Amino acid sequence: MEEFCEQVNLSPIATDFIQKMRKRFRKVARQTDQSFPRNEQVRIENGEVVIGKIKKK
């Protein structure tokens, strides 16, 4: 387990692992929130999230 965690840059200690994952998730959530106004594929209709198809270039 320790060798695997070292290879994927994760802590084998549960509390450290959870703390690192929470930090990563918060960062992704923040980036997602900040990009929402520019995202043409996602919108809110009648209080529900609607995800559209990605347009071909």
N, C-alpha and C positions, 0 to 999 in steps of 0.2 A: 504494500500500500504506500509506504513512504517513497519508494522508488518511482511509482506511478505519479504520485503527487508532485514530486520533484520534476519529472519530465513534462508535466502539463502546467507547471508553475502555480500549484495550489498547495495550501498548508494541510498537512495531515491532522492537525489539531482542529477539532470540530468548531470551537468558538472562533478561531482565526478564519477558518474556511467560511463560516456563516457571515462574519463581518466583511470579508472580501467580496462575497457574492452580493450582499446587500448594497455595498458601495458601487459595484458594477451595475446592478439593476437600477439604482437611483440615477446613475450617470446616463444610462440608456433612456430612462423615463424622462429625464430633463431634456435630452436631445430630441426625443420624440415630441414632447410638448412644444419645444421651441420651433420645430420644423412644421408643425401642424398648419399654421396659417398659409404656408407656401405649398402645401401638399394638395395637388389637384385631384388625386385619386381617393381621398378620404374626406367625408363631410358628415355633418350631423343633420338628420331629417327627423322631425317629430320626436326628438330626444333620443334617437337611435343612431349608432355609427353605421355609415354606409361606405363600403369599400368598393370602388369602381375598378374596372380593368385598366391596366397600364397601356397607355397609347403608344403605338408603334411610331418610330421616328423615320 
